[in-house]
Amino acid sequence: MAKEEKKAISDQAKDAIIDVRNELIVQTANMYIMVRKVLLSSLGAIALTVDEANELLARLVERGEVAEADLQKMINELRSQRERSEAEAAKTRSELAKKASTTLEDSVETILTRLNVPNKSDIEDLSRKIGQLNEKVSALNHQQKISGR
C-alpha cells in the first residue's frame, strides 16, 4: 500500500508539472497574440495617417494652395515622421517582449516554487553535497581497509 501511495503521489506531481507547463504555454501564446494585435493596430494607424496626409496634400496641390516643391518637402517630412514612428513601434515591441518574458519567467519561478520543484542551484548544491559525502564514504572505507588488515 505504501508503494501505491508513493506512486500515486509521484503521478500527481507529474500531472501537476504537466498542467503547469500547459498553462505556461497557453499564457505565452495569449501574451504573444496580445502584443501582436497591439503592434499591428499601431502600424495600421500609422499607415492610415500617412495615406490621409498624402491625400490631403494632393488636394491642396490641385487647388494651388501648396506649390509642388512644398509638396515634396511635406512628403519627405511625413516619411521621416513615419520612420521615427516605426522606430518607436519597434522599440515598444522590444520593450513589451522583454516585459512579457520577464513576467513569464517570474510566473514560472513562482509556480515551480509553490510546487516545491528544485531549481538549478538547488540541484547543484545537492550534487556538490553528494560529492562531498562520496569522498567521506571513500575515506571511511579506506580507513576500514587499513585498520581491518
N, C-alpha and C positions, 0 to 999 in steps of 0.2 A: 504494500500500500504506500509506503514511503517513496518507493521508486516511481509509482504512478503520480504521486503528488509533485515530485520534483519534475517529472516530465510535463505535467500539466502547467506548472509554473514556468518552465522554460518555453513551452508553447505559447503561453500568454505573453511572455516577454518578447518572443519573436513576432507575435501578432501585433503587439504594441509598437514595436520598431517599424514594422511594415506600414502600419497605419500612420505613424508619424512621417515616414518617408513619402507616402502617398499624399498626405496633407501638404507637405512642403512642396511637392511637385505642383499640386493644384494652386497653391498660393503664389508660387513663382510664375506660373502661366497667367494667372489673373493680373499680377503686377505688370508683367510684360505687355499684356493686352491693353491695360490702362495707360501705360506710358506711351505705347504705340498710338493709341487714339489721340492722346494729348498732342503728340508731335505732329501727327497727320492733320489734325484740325488747325494747329498753328501755321503749318506750311500752307494749308488751303487758304487760310485768312490772308497770308502774305501774298499768295498768288492772285487772289481776288482783288486785293488792294492795288497791286501793280497793274492788273488789267483795267480796273476802273480809272486809275490815274492816266494810263495811256489813252483811253477813250476820251477822257476829259481834255487832254492836251490836243488830241486830234481835232476835236470840235472847236477848240479855241483857235487853232491854226486855220481851220476852214472859215471862221468868222473874221480872221485877220487880226484877232486880238493879241496873238503872240506870233512873233517872227519865227521863221524856220530855224534860224541859228539859236534862238532862245529855246525852241523846242528840243533841239539836240542836247542843249545844256541841261534842261529839266529831265530829259530821259536819262542822261548819264547820272544825274543826281539820284533819280529814282533807283537806278541799277545799283549804285553804291549803297543806298539805304537798304535795298533788298539783300545785298551781300552781307551787310552788317547784321541784318535781322536773321539771316540764315546762320551766320556765325554764332549769334546769341542763342539761336534754337539748338545748334549743335552743342554749345556749352551747357545749356539747360538739360539737354538729353543726357550728356555725360554726367552731370551732377545728379540727375534723377536716377540714372543707372547705379551710380556709386551709393546713393542713399538706399536704393532698393536692395542692393547687395548687402550693405551693412545691416539693414533691418532684417533681411532674411537670415544672415549669419547669426544675429542676436537671437532671433526666434528659434533657430535650430539649437543653439547653445542652451537656451532656456529649457527647451523641451527635453534635450538629452540630459540636462542636469536633473530635471524633475523625474526622469525615468531611471536615474542613477546609472547611466551609461558612462563608463570611464572614458576620459578624453586622452589625447595623445600623451600629454605629460604624465598623467596617472599611470598609463601603461609603461612609459619609460622608467618611471620611479620603481614600479613593481619589477621590471626587468633588471634594473640595477640591484635592487634588494635580493632578488633571486640569485643573481651572480655572486653577490657577497655571501649569501648563505651557502651556495655551492662551494665557494672557496673554503669556508669554515668547515663544512662537512668533509671536504677532501683533506683538510689539515687534521681533523679529528681521526679520520680513517688512517691517515699516515702515522699519527701518533700511536694508534691502537696496534698497528702492524709492528711498529718498533718495540713497543712495550710487551707485545704478545710473543715475541721471538724468544 
